[in-house]
Amino acid sequence: MNLDEIITHWKKSDIKLNNASSIDEILELEKILNFKSPSSFKYLYSRINGFKDYDSNEHIFTIYPLERIQLEYFENQNINFIPFCDYLINSHQIGFSKLDSKIYINYNTENNFNDLVANTFEESLVEIINNSDKIY
C-alpha cells in the first residue's frame, strides 16, 4: 500500500483530514525539531496535514497535524522521540527515533521507547491501517 492508497483509504473510512501543509511548513518543523524527516513523511504531509479535530481511525489511532507533532515533542521531554500518532487518546504514541529514524512506540509511563513498529514511516502507516499487533 503506497501513500496515495493510504490517503484514499482514510477518505473512504470517513476520517476527517486536514488540508495539505506547505513544504515550507514541513521544513520549518524539521528545523525546530532538529530532524530531517523522510521523503515519505514530506509527501504525506504535502497532501494532508494529519487527521482533523483529533479524529481517529476505527482502531482509535490519530495521525497528528504538524502543529501537534511539535507540541507533543516538547511536552514529551524525550529529545530523541518525535511522535506523529497516538492510540486511545494518548495511551501511547508512535513516532520517529532521532537515533535511527525508525518508528517506535513510546508508552507515556516511561521516558524511553524500545518497541519497534516499522523501519519506515510508510510501513508504520500500513501497520496502523492493518491494526497490526506491532502497534500495541
Order of alpha helices (4+ residues) and beta strands (2+ residues): alpha-alpha-alpha-beta-alpha-beta-beta-beta-beta-alpha
